[in-house]
Every structure is written in C-alpha cells, then in structure tokens.
Amino acid sequence: KYRKRCGTCDDFITGVYYTQDTGLICANCYKEKVGSLQCNVCDKCVTGEIIRAVNTVFHPECFKCFACNVDLSKNDVPFKADKEKRVYCLKDYQERYSTRCCACNEPIAPTPGCTSVERLR
C-alpha cells in the first residue's frame, strides 16, 4: 500500500495535507511554513480553500458583503473594501462611501463599466 510522505519533514502523512510546487506537505509543516491564517471575518483559522483579497484571507463562506450578505466569491460580483478591510458589493460600498448629491442626496457614483464620474456644479 502506498503511503504519502511530507516533502518537508519526510514523515508519513495522516489526515490533512497540502500540495505545493515541491510536492505534498503535512498540516504541521504547512502551519509552520505559512503561519496560521485567520479569516478576516470570523477570526478562525483558514484551512482548505481560501480566498485572498485586500491583503488578507477569507473562508469562501465568509466572503460576503458586510452590508447585505451577498456572496462575493462568485467571479461576476464586483466588490470594494473599506479601511478596516470589510468587503462590500459595489452597490453597498457606493451607498456608504460615495459623495452625495447636494440636491437629491443620492450617491454620486460611476455608471456600470466606468471608473470615474464627472461632477457638475
């Protein structure tokens, strides 16, 4: 029977393991090498599938809009983050952080597909 060995410590792997360019690595060596990754939302250790965004990591199930809870892990959902690295869908981010029109109090935000907006006075 074939048993997997860790490419770092050469011990037999039992349970959870990870793959890297150099081969398989056991959970203990992975934690030593990579460090303990904590989810930006729930503060629990992230193992298995992770999402890296805004210089931090998330569990896929935690990568949701801070305001409306929409799943941001789908590729077609644009998002932005605030200074505290809370992630928002684009609509909620603009609602919360965009400059407001002094006449109607609506957020002044670019139309979909644009990156800037022209302000008129």
Secondary structure, DSSP 8 states (H G I E B T S, - for coil): ----B-TTT--B--S-EEEETTEEEEHHHHHHHH---BBTTT--B--SS-EEETTEEE-GGG-B-TTT--B--STT--EEE-TT--EEEHHHHHHHHS-B-TTT--B----TT-S------
